[in-house]
């Protein structure tokens, strides 16, 4: 199983985030919107939101389980770098 890591910088000036001051509330709003767009029946669990502090910066980590798919990036990588299922 491969894991795909996505890192996002949030634009706090986005019209949908106006009035939200706490990071957790902003992330909750984004995740709810994401689940709604993807027609996910399950609600996300804020308990799955983890915080990591490093060098004075707080990172928020959320595990979003999806079905495994072949990445679009596979076509751009040399065959030696792409691991095939065995």
WOZI-V955514 format. One record per residue. RES is the residue in one small letter. SS is DSSP state (~ for helix, > for strand, _ for the rest). Layout:
RES/SS  RES/SS
//
This chain:
x/_  x/_  x/_  x/_  x/_  x/_  x/_  x/_  x/_  x/_  x/_  x/_  x/_  x/_  x/~  x/~  x/~  x/_  x/_  x/_  x/_  x/_  x/~  x/~  x/~  x/~  x/~  x/~  x/~  x/~  x/~  x/~  x/~  x/~  x/~  x/~  x/~  x/_  x/_  x/_  x/_  x/_  x/_  x/_  x/_  x/~  x/~  x/~  x/>  x/>  x/>  x/>  x/>  x/>  x/_  x/_  x/>  x/>  x/>  x/>  x/>  x/>  x/_  x/_  x/_  x/_  x/_  x/_  x/_  x/_  x/_  x/~  x/~  x/~  x/~  x/~  x/_  x/_  x/~  x/~  x/~  x/_  x/_  x/_  x/_  x/_
//
